[in-house]
Amino acid sequence: MPVMDTVLINEVWRPYYGKLVKGFQVLTPEWKFLKRLENFDQLSPRQIVWPVDLVTGGGIAMTYDAGPTARATSNAPVEATDTWKHMTGRFEVSYDVLTMNNSSKVARQQIVKQLRYQVRDKLMSFKKRMSYGFYGHNDGVLALINSAAGAPTYTLKDRYGETGLATDVSWLTAGKDYVAVYEPGVGLRTNGIQKVTAVNRATQAITLAGSPTSAATGDQIVLANHIDGTTHDLNRGMNGMLDLTSAATLHNIATSAQPDWSASVDEALSAALSGAELYKAFELCEKESGYRPDFAWTTIGAIAQAGGSELDQRRYSDKEDTMRLGFRKLNVMGVQTEGMLFCPPGHFFAGSSKALKKLSPDEDVKVVQTGGPQGGFVYYGDTLGYFKDQVFRVQLTCKSRKSLIHWTAVTEA
């Protein structure tokens, strides 16, 4: 096995790896905003546990002299448990570049080109994957098949498996992404993993390299970008906002057992955002949870609709030849509602960043190195090239669901 130029790796790889690490720290606007979960106890390398805040109001009573005492509340807090999820990526560098010992200057120039391209691609890919999963469910389902009549072209529907929620196939990259097709409750279909060869945003359809066996309306679409060609993302996602606000069980705590373990608002608004509705929701959230909302996310279309008649007016800057139209942010009670690119259409999420936390035991990307030559790149046994894997562990956790607000059916412009 040839020996790589360690100096080349240290001088060329590390600067670009540093950019990758920095990119992860600001992965998405939502992820950057949320702070790390505080005071959690690690039980094992895979699991964490922390107490949740349940304000039941059942431990206070008014009585008379020598009268009965108040009902006791538990002396042990309710605890939540969860695991972080692993997002992985792989870098590849050509064999000739890393073995060009007699011309290291040329080698540096070539590896710089390769790594610059791959770092940019990895950041875009991780951002898209994180952003899309941020709002969904931890089952990893991205959409359902709406029609299989044109197989291997399939129109999609029901983003995240939510009935009636408009999907968006732009999260898939033709020629790069692989997807698995599932029948709910049955498991992976035979020959169910195929490469996406075309994406049609106009019809919300994807074309696959082959037709998965018996693919039919209602089947689930999940990513399957694993190198072994048989592994998939089903039930491997992190908690998304739909889980945090609407799931019957979250962090192994069921709302049936703890009725207070639910969002303060989780309902259809069926109207445009208004100051009055936001005011009432924020006030209710603070009353029920003890946490004051400090973030709110929705779509750009929902904010535009909230602008109402003002949006129809032409507004000018101090330069008379410049016209500005539209809004991207809406401020109510000091809480700035932002239009997010990946937020599902018609949805609104708000809450407190003190109760909703991002969890990453690393915060930075970690390099996986299982051997190989100096410099950390591992030689492919059957391919002329070297690879380096990196891992980022993620999870969204919550210690008070009452601190969260979720509206559906928000009117958009």
C-alpha positions as CSV (number, residue, x, y, z in Angstrom):
1,M,0.0,0.0,0.0
2,P,1.5,3.4,-1.0
3,V,2.4,5.9,1.7
4,M,0.6,9.3,1.4
5,D,2.3,12.6,1.9
6,T,1.3,13.5,5.5
7,V,2.3,17.1,4.9
8,L,-0.1,17.3,2.0
9,I,-2.9,15.9,4.0
10,N,-2.3,18.2,7.0
11,E,-1.9,21.4,4.8
12,V,-4.7,20.7,2.4
13,W,-7.3,18.6,4.0
14,R,-7.4,20.2,7.4
15,P,-8.3,23.8,6.2
16,Y,-11.2,22.4,4.3
17,Y,-12.2,20.2,7.1
18,G,-12.3,23.2,9.3
19,K,-14.7,24.9,7.0
20,L,-16.9,21.8,7.1
21,V,-16.9,21.9,10.9
22,K,-17.8,25.6,10.9
23,G,-20.6,24.9,8.4
24,F,-22.1,22.3,10.7
25,Q,-22.2,24.8,13.6
26,V,-24.6,27.0,11.5
27,L,-26.2,24.1,9.8
28,T,-29.7,25.6,9.5
29,P,-31.1,28.9,10.9
30,E,-33.4,26.8,13.2
31,W,-30.5,24.5,14.4
32,K,-28.2,27.5,15.0
33,F,-30.9,29.2,17.1
34,L,-31.6,26.4,19.5
35,K,-29.2,26.0,22.4
36,R,-27.7,22.8,23.7
37,L,-29.8,20.8,26.1
38,E,-28.7,21.4,29.7
39,N,-28.5,19.1,32.7
40,F,-29.1,15.7,30.9
41,D,-27.6,12.5,32.2
42,Q,-25.8,10.1,29.9
43,L,-26.9,6.5,30.6
44,S,-24.9,4.8,27.9
45,P,-23.0,5.8,24.7
46,R,-26.4,5.8,22.9
47,Q,-29.0,7.1,25.4
48,I,-29.7,10.2,27.5
49,V,-32.2,11.0,30.2
50,W,-33.5,14.2,31.6
51,P,-36.4,15.4,33.8
52,V,-39.3,17.2,32.0
53,D,-41.3,20.1,33.3
54,L,-44.9,19.1,33.9
55,V,-47.0,21.9,35.5
56,T,-50.1,20.0,36.7
57,G,-51.4,22.5,39.2
58,G,-52.7,19.6,41.3
59,G,-50.6,20.1,44.4
60,I,-52.2,23.3,45.9
61,A,-55.3,23.4,48.0
62,M,-57.1,26.1,50.1
63,T,-58.4,24.8,53.4
64,Y,-59.4,25.9,57.0
65,D,-57.9,25.6,60.4
66,A,-57.4,21.9,61.2
67,G,-58.7,21.0,57.8
68,P,-57.4,18.5,55.3
69,T,-54.0,18.9,53.6
70,A,-53.4,19.1,49.9
71,R,-53.0,16.1,47.8
72,A,-49.4,15.0,47.5
73,T,-47.5,15.2,44.2
74,S,-44.9,12.7,43.2
75,N,-41.5,13.1,44.8
76,A,-39.8,11.9,41.6
77,P,-39.9,14.0,38.4
78,V,-41.1,12.4,35.2
79,E,-38.0,11.6,33.0
80,A,-37.6,11.6,29.3
81,T,-35.3,9.4,27.3
82,D,-34.0,9.5,23.8
83,T,-31.1,8.8,21.6
84,W,-29.1,10.9,19.2
85,K,-29.1,10.0,15.5
86,H,-26.0,9.8,13.3
87,M,-25.7,11.6,10.0
88,T,-22.8,10.4,7.9
89,G,-21.0,11.4,4.8
90,R,-18.0,10.2,2.8
91,F,-15.1,12.1,1.1
92,E,-13.2,10.5,-1.8
93,V,-9.8,11.5,-3.1
94,S,-8.2,10.0,-6.2
95,Y,-5.5,7.4,-6.0
96,D,-3.1,9.3,-8.3
97,V,-3.3,12.6,-6.4
98,L,-2.4,11.1,-3.0
99,T,0.5,9.0,-4.4
100,M,2.0,11.8,-6.5
101,N,5.1,12.0,-4.2
102,N,7.4,13.2,-6.8
103,S,5.3,16.3,-7.5
104,S,3.6,17.4,-4.3
105,K,2.9,20.9,-5.6
106,V,0.8,19.5,-8.4
107,A,-0.8,17.0,-6.0
108,R,-1.8,19.9,-3.6
109,Q,-3.4,21.8,-6.5
110,Q,-5.4,18.8,-7.5
111,I,-6.6,17.7,-4.1
112,V,-7.6,21.3,-3.3
113,K,-9.9,21.2,-6.3
114,Q,-11.4,17.9,-5.3
115,L,-11.9,18.9,-1.6
116,R,-13.2,22.3,-2.4
117,Y,-15.9,20.8,-4.5
118,Q,-16.7,18.0,-2.0
119,V,-16.9,20.2,1.0
120,R,-19.3,22.6,-0.7
121,D,-21.4,19.6,-1.8
122,K,-21.4,18.0,1.7
123,L,-22.5,21.3,3.3
124,M,-25.4,21.7,0.9
125,S,-26.4,18.1,1.2
126,F,-26.3,18.1,5.0
127,K,-28.2,21.3,5.2
128,K,-30.9,20.0,2.9
129,R,-31.2,16.8,4.8
130,M,-31.2,18.5,8.2
131,S,-33.6,21.2,7.2
132,Y,-36.2,18.8,5.6
133,G,-36.0,16.4,8.5
134,F,-36.2,19.2,11.1
135,Y,-40.0,19.7,10.7
136,G,-41.0,16.1,10.1
137,H,-41.2,12.8,11.9
138,N,-38.5,10.5,13.3
139,D,-39.7,7.6,11.1
140,G,-37.8,9.2,8.2
141,V,-40.8,9.1,5.8
142,L,-40.5,11.9,3.3
143,A,-43.7,11.4,1.2
144,L,-46.2,8.8,0.0
145,I,-46.8,7.6,-3.5
146,N,-49.9,9.3,-5.1
147,S,-49.9,7.3,-8.3
148,A,-47.8,4.4,-9.7
149,A,-49.6,4.3,-13.0
150,G,-46.5,5.7,-14.9
151,A,-44.0,3.4,-13.2
152,P,-41.1,3.8,-12.9
153,T,-42.3,7.5,-12.6
154,Y,-44.3,8.1,-9.4
155,T,-46.2,11.2,-8.4
156,L,-45.9,11.9,-4.7
157,K,-48.3,13.3,-2.0
158,D,-48.6,13.8,1.7
159,R,-45.3,15.2,2.9
160,Y,-44.0,13.3,6.0
161,G,-46.9,11.0,5.6
162,E,-49.3,13.8,6.7
163,T,-52.6,13.5,4.8
164,G,-53.1,16.5,2.5
165,L,-49.7,18.1,3.2
166,A,-48.2,19.3,-0.1
167,T,-44.9,17.6,-0.8
168,D,-41.8,19.1,-2.4
169,V,-39.5,16.8,-4.5
170,S,-36.8,19.5,-4.5
171,W,-35.1,17.7,-1.6
172,L,-34.1,14.9,-4.0
173,T,-31.2,15.2,-6.3
174,A,-31.6,13.3,-9.6
175,G,-28.6,10.9,-10.3
176,K,-27.4,11.0,-6.7
177,D,-30.1,10.1,-4.3
178,Y,-31.5,6.6,-3.7
179,V,-34.9,5.9,-2.2
180,A,-36.6,2.9,-0.7
181,V,-40.3,2.1,-1.2
182,Y,-42.3,0.6,1.6
183,E,-45.8,-0.6,2.1
184,P,-46.8,0.5,5.6
185,G,-46.8,-2.4,8.0
186,V,-45.3,-4.8,5.6
187,G,-41.6,-3.8,5.3
188,L,-39.1,-3.3,2.6
189,R,-40.4,-4.5,-0.8
190,T,-38.4,-6.8,-2.9
191,N,-36.0,-4.7,-5.1
192,G,-37.3,-1.7,-3.3
193,I,-34.2,0.5,-3.4
194,Q,-33.7,2.4,-6.7
195,K,-31.7,5.5,-7.8
196,V,-33.7,8.7,-8.6
197,T,-33.0,9.5,-12.2
198,A,-35.3,12.5,-12.7
199,V,-37.3,15.0,-10.5
200,N,-40.3,16.9,-11.8
201,R,-41.2,19.8,-9.5
202,A,-44.2,20.8,-11.6
203,T,-46.0,17.5,-11.1
204,Q,-44.3,16.5,-7.9
205,A,-43.1,13.3,-9.5
206,I,-39.8,11.3,-9.4
207,T,-38.5,8.8,-11.9
208,L,-36.5,5.8,-10.6
209,A,-34.0,3.6,-12.4
210,G,-36.3,0.7,-12.0
211,S,-39.8,-0.2,-10.8
212,P,-39.9,-1.4,-7.2
213,T,-41.9,-4.6,-7.0
214,S,-45.7,-3.9,-6.4
215,A,-45.2,-0.2,-5.6
216,A,-48.6,1.3,-5.2
217,T,-50.5,4.3,-4.0
218,G,-49.9,5.0,-0.3
219,D,-46.5,3.4,-0.1
220,Q,-43.8,5.3,1.8
221,I,-40.8,6.9,0.3
222,V,-37.6,7.1,2.4
223,L,-34.0,7.8,1.5
224,A,-31.6,4.9,1.1
225,N,-28.2,6.5,0.3
226,H,-26.2,3.8,2.1
227,I,-23.2,2.2,0.4
228,D,-24.3,-1.4,1.0
229,G,-27.4,-0.8,-1.2
230,T,-29.8,-2.5,1.2
231,T,-29.9,-0.1,4.2
232,H,-32.5,2.7,4.4
233,D,-33.5,5.6,6.6
234,L,-36.8,4.3,7.8
235,N,-37.2,4.8,11.6
236,R,-33.7,6.3,11.8
237,G,-34.7,10.0,11.7
238,M,-34.3,12.6,14.5
239,N,-37.4,14.1,16.2
240,G,-39.0,16.7,14.0
241,M,-41.3,19.5,14.9
242,L,-44.3,17.5,14.0
243,D,-43.2,14.9,16.5
244,L,-42.5,17.4,19.2
245,T,-45.9,19.1,18.9
246,S,-48.2,16.4,17.8
247,A,-47.0,12.9,18.5
248,A,-49.0,10.8,21.0
249,T,-45.7,9.6,22.6
250,L,-42.5,11.7,22.7
251,H,-39.3,10.8,24.5
252,N,-41.0,7.6,25.7
253,I,-43.7,9.7,27.6
254,A,-47.3,9.2,26.4
255,T,-49.8,12.0,26.6
256,S,-52.4,9.4,27.7
257,A,-50.3,8.9,30.9
258,Q,-49.3,12.5,31.3
259,P,-52.1,14.7,29.8
260,D,-50.0,17.8,30.4
261,W,-47.3,16.4,28.1
262,S,-48.7,18.1,25.1
263,A,-48.4,21.4,23.1
264,S,-50.3,24.4,24.5
265,V,-51.7,24.9,21.0
266,D,-51.9,22.1,18.4
267,E,-54.8,22.9,16.1
268,A,-55.9,24.1,12.7
269,L,-55.9,27.9,12.5
270,S,-57.9,28.0,9.2
271,A,-57.1,31.7,8.8
272,A,-54.3,34.1,8.1
273,L,-51.9,34.9,10.8
274,S,-53.0,37.9,12.8
275,G,-51.6,39.9,15.7
276,A,-54.6,39.0,17.8
277,E,-54.3,35.2,17.3
278,L,-50.5,35.3,17.9
279,Y,-51.0,37.4,21.0
280,K,-53.5,34.9,22.5
281,A,-51.4,31.9,21.6
282,F,-48.2,33.4,23.1
283,E,-50.0,34.4,26.2
284,L,-51.6,30.9,26.6
285,C,-48.2,29.3,26.1
286,E,-46.6,31.3,28.8
287,K,-49.5,30.7,31.2
288,E,-49.5,27.0,30.8
289,S,-45.7,26.3,30.6
290,G,-44.0,29.1,32.5
291,Y,-41.8,29.6,29.4
292,R,-42.1,32.8,27.3
293,P,-42.0,32.1,23.6
294,D,-39.0,33.5,21.9
295,F,-39.0,31.9,18.4
296,A,-41.6,31.4,15.7
297,W,-41.3,29.8,12.3
298,T,-43.6,29.6,9.3
299,T,-43.6,30.0,5.6
300,I,-42.8,33.1,3.6
301,G,-46.3,32.8,2.0
302,A,-48.0,32.8,5.5
303,I,-46.1,36.0,6.4
304,A,-46.9,37.6,3.1
305,Q,-50.6,36.9,3.7
306,A,-50.4,38.3,7.2
307,G,-49.2,41.6,5.5
308,G,-52.7,41.8,3.9
309,S,-53.5,45.1,2.2
310,E,-50.1,46.5,3.1
311,L,-48.5,44.1,0.8
312,D,-50.5,45.5,-2.1
313,Q,-49.0,48.9,-1.7
314,R,-45.8,50.0,-3.4
315,R,-43.3,51.0,-0.8
316,Y,-40.2,52.9,-1.6
317,S,-36.8,53.2,0.0
318,D,-34.9,56.4,0.5
319,K,-33.8,56.0,-3.1
320,E,-36.7,57.0,-5.3
321,D,-35.9,54.5,-8.0
322,T,-36.1,51.5,-5.7
323,M,-39.3,49.7,-5.0
324,R,-39.6,47.0,-2.3
325,L,-42.4,44.5,-2.1
326,G,-43.0,41.7,0.4
327,F,-42.1,40.6,3.9
328,R,-39.9,37.9,5.3
329,K,-40.4,38.5,9.0
330,L,-43.3,39.4,11.3
331,N,-42.8,40.8,14.8
332,V,-45.5,40.3,17.5
333,M,-45.0,40.9,21.2
334,G,-41.2,41.0,20.7
335,V,-41.2,37.5,19.0
336,Q,-39.9,37.6,15.5
337,T,-41.8,35.2,13.2
338,E,-39.4,34.1,10.4
339,G,-40.3,32.6,7.0
340,M,-38.3,29.4,6.7
341,L,-37.5,27.8,3.4
342,F,-38.2,24.2,4.5
343,C,-41.2,24.8,6.8
344,P,-44.2,22.8,5.5
345,P,-46.8,24.9,3.7
346,G,-49.6,26.1,6.0
347,H,-47.7,25.4,9.2
348,F,-46.7,27.6,12.1
349,F,-44.3,26.6,14.9
350,A,-43.4,28.7,18.0
351,G,-42.1,28.2,21.5
352,S,-39.3,28.7,23.9
353,S,-35.7,27.8,23.1
354,K,-35.2,27.2,26.8
355,A,-37.5,24.2,26.6
356,L,-36.8,23.0,23.1
357,K,-33.1,22.0,22.7
358,K,-30.8,20.7,20.0
359,L,-28.7,17.9,21.3
360,S,-25.3,17.0,19.8
361,P,-22.7,15.5,22.0
362,D,-20.1,16.5,19.5
363,E,-21.2,19.8,18.0
364,D,-18.5,19.3,15.4
365,V,-18.1,16.8,12.7
366,K,-16.1,13.7,13.7
367,V,-13.7,11.9,11.5
368,V,-14.0,8.1,11.4
369,Q,-10.7,6.4,10.9
370,T,-10.3,2.7,11.0
371,G,-6.8,2.3,9.8
372,G,-5.1,3.0,6.5
373,P,-2.1,5.1,5.6
374,Q,-0.9,8.2,7.4
375,G,-3.2,11.3,7.1
376,G,-6.4,9.5,7.9
377,F,-7.6,8.6,4.4
378,V,-8.4,4.9,4.1
379,Y,-7.5,3.0,1.0
380,Y,-10.4,1.3,-0.9
381,G,-9.7,-2.4,-1.2
382,D,-11.2,-2.6,-4.6
383,T,-11.2,0.9,-6.0
384,L,-8.4,3.2,-7.0
385,G,-8.9,5.9,-4.4
386,Y,-9.0,6.8,-0.8
387,F,-12.0,7.7,1.4
388,K,-12.6,9.4,4.7
389,D,-15.9,9.3,6.6
390,Q,-17.3,11.9,8.9
391,V,-20.2,11.6,11.4
392,F,-22.4,14.2,13.0
393,R,-24.7,13.2,15.9
394,V,-28.0,15.1,16.2
395,Q,-31.3,15.1,18.0
396,L,-34.1,17.6,18.9
397,T,-35.3,17.3,22.5
398,C,-37.9,19.0,24.6
399,K,-38.5,19.3,28.4
400,S,-41.8,21.1,28.2
401,R,-44.2,20.4,25.4
402,K,-46.6,23.1,26.8
403,S,-43.9,25.6,25.7
404,L,-44.7,24.8,22.0
405,I,-47.3,26.1,19.6
406,H,-48.4,24.5,16.4
407,W,-50.9,25.6,13.9
408,T,-51.9,23.9,10.6
409,A,-54.1,25.3,7.8
410,V,-52.5,28.8,8.0
411,T,-53.6,30.8,5.0
412,E,-50.8,31.6,2.6
413,A,-50.5,34.3,-0.1
